[in-house]
Amino acid sequence: MSRDWTEPNVCIDENLTLTADNQLQLARWSIPRPVIDVMVTSTADGKVTAPQPVLPGVKMMDQQVSWKNDSPLPASLRITVTRGTRNWVVSNPNAIQLRDRWTRTINTQPDEPFTTSISNGRTGSAVDLGTNSVAEPNPGRQWLWMGAAESDEWLPQLLQPDDVFRMWYQCYYWTPPPWSDNANKNSPQHEVYSRYTRIMAWAFPQQGTLVKG
């Protein structure tokens, strides 16, 4: 028995999918979505018991993350690095500085992000209150606190399907020379706390190619 109608053939965009019962729905990659969310905790918070005058200094955080584009379309990627509160104590006449850096690649391994010459962020301080008549540092300590801060960066190129994004983050502290062993009139106190860094990446969808208006 012949039919006087034709079954329709529907072409759907790559940002759409069908459920098991053939209901149209948005694909998970069709809206901005977090694809990396990692908390990195410092392993070197606390007292500074010895000077660290050579860069990069003492490693506080070290984290590698990655994501493979699991969609059938290119994706743009936004990286967000949120630094937790930083605080430190430094005694006259010394200095403490924190530095962090990240490197990133597509489909290759990123270089280790040493902060010796390049950094994404720096903070720290020094205090100089002079010396007494016998060249001892005058008593003095400085407590400083920096609130949480966020850095955003867009990947300059699109991530193609099956491309792998990799990122390597590190944070260090060091004590810029010169360094006085008898700081704060022979009562030195030096501490540094970087606490944590949160690394996130958001993938943003692109226009499909099968259906265009």
N, C-alpha and C positions, 0 to 999 in steps of 0.2 A: 504494500500500500504506500503510495507516494505521499510526501508531505508538501504542503504549500507554504512552508516557512523555512527559514535558514537559521540554524543555531548561530548566535553571534560569537565572534572571536574578539576578546577584549585584550588590548595591549596595555599593560600597566607600567608605570614609571619605576625606576630602580629604588625610589624612596618609598614604594608601597609593596605590600606583600598580601598573600591570601591566607586565611586561617584554614584549619582542617575542614571546615564546612563551607569553604569558598566565600568567606566574608572578607571584604576589603578592609585593610588596616594599615596604619603607618608602620614602616620598618623602624627598628630600634635606632638605626643610624640617621634617621631623617630629621632629628632635632639635635641641638647642641647637647652633648653628654660628657660627663667626666669619665676619662679613660685611665687616668693615673691619679691616685690619692694615697700618698705615703707620708707618714710621720717619721722623722729622723731625730733621734735623741742623742744629746751630747754624751760622750763617754769620758770627758776630761774636765768637767766642772769642778770647782773647788779652789783650794789654796795653790798659789804659785810658789813652789818651794825652791826653785832655781831659775836663774835667768835663761831666757831663750832668745839669744841675740841674732840668730841666723835664720833667715827666711827659708822655708815657709813657717817654721816653728812647730808647735804642738798641734797634732790633728785632733779636732774635737768631734767632727762628724764626717762620715764617708758613706755615700749611698749611690747605687746605680739603679735606674728604673728604665723600663722599656714598654712599648706598645706596638702591636701589629695592626695595621688598618684592616679590619675584618669586614669592611663593607665593599660593595661592588663599584663604589665611586671614590674619586679623590676626596680628601678631607683636609681642611685647614686646621692647624693646631695652635692653641694658645697655652703657653706655659705660665704658671703662677707659682712663685716661690714666696712663702710667708715665713718670715723670721720671727721667732718668739722673742719675748723680752730678753734683753741683754743687760747685765750689770757687772760691775767690777769695782775693786778697791785698789788704789795705788798709793804708795807712800812717797813723800818728798825724798829725792828728786827724780823718781823713776817714771816709766811709761809702760802702758799696756795697749795693744791694738788687736782687734779681731778682724779677720778677712775671710770672705767666702767667694766661691767661684763655681760655675758649672760649665761643662762642655756638652755639646749635643751633635748627633750625626743621624743620617738616614742610611740604613743597610750596612753600616760599618761600625767598628768599635770606637767610641770617642777617646781622645787623649785624656790622661789623668789631669784633673784641673788644679794643678799646683798654683798657689797664690803668690809665688815669688815675685813675678813681674806684672801679672794681670790679675785683676779681681773684679767681681761684680758688685761687691759691697765691702766697705771698710768702716769701722768705728773704734773709738778708743780715746785715751786722754793721757796727759802727763801733768805733773804738778811740780813747780819749782818755787820753793819758799826760801831759798838761799841757805847759807851756812852760818854757824856761830864763829867766835873768834879763834877757835882751834880747828876750823874747817870741817866740823861735823854738820851734817844736814839738820836744819832746824826741824823740830817736831811738826808733823803735818801729814794728814791722810785725806784722800779724796774718794768719796763714794759717788758713783754715777750710775744712772739707770736709764735705759733707752726702751721706749715702748715698742710693741710689735710693729713690723713694717712689711709691706708687700711689694713685690716686683712682678710685672707682667711683661711677657715677651711673645710676639707672634713668630712662628716658624716662617721664614721668608718664602719657602716653596711648599707646594701642595704635597701631601702624602698620598701616593698612588695606592690602589688596591694591593694588599700583601706587602707593602713597604713596612719596614720596622724602624720606629723612632727609638733612639737610645739617648739617655742623658746621665751624666755623672756629676754629682754634687759633693763638694768638700768644704769644710770650715776649719780654720786654724786660729790660734792666737800666738803672738810673739811679743817680746819685750825689746823694743828698739833701744840700741845702745846710745849713750853709755849707761851702765847699771851700777848703782851704789849698793854694796852689801850692808852698809850701816844706815840705811834709809830710816827716816822718821826718828832721828837721833838714837840710832842703835836699837830701834824697836820696829823692824819692818813688818808691814802687813800688805800682802798682795793676794787678791782673789779674782777669779773670772768665771762667769756663768753665761753660757749661750743657750742652754736649755733645749730648744728643739727648732727644727725647720720642717715646714710642711710643703711637700712638692706635689703640685697638681697639674694635670694637662686636660684640656677640654677639646674635643673634636667637633668641628662644625661642618655640616653637610654641604654638598654642592649640588648644582642642578643636574638632574638626570639627562640621559641622552636618548632614551627610547621614545619618550613622549615630550614634545615641546610645544608650547602655545605661541 
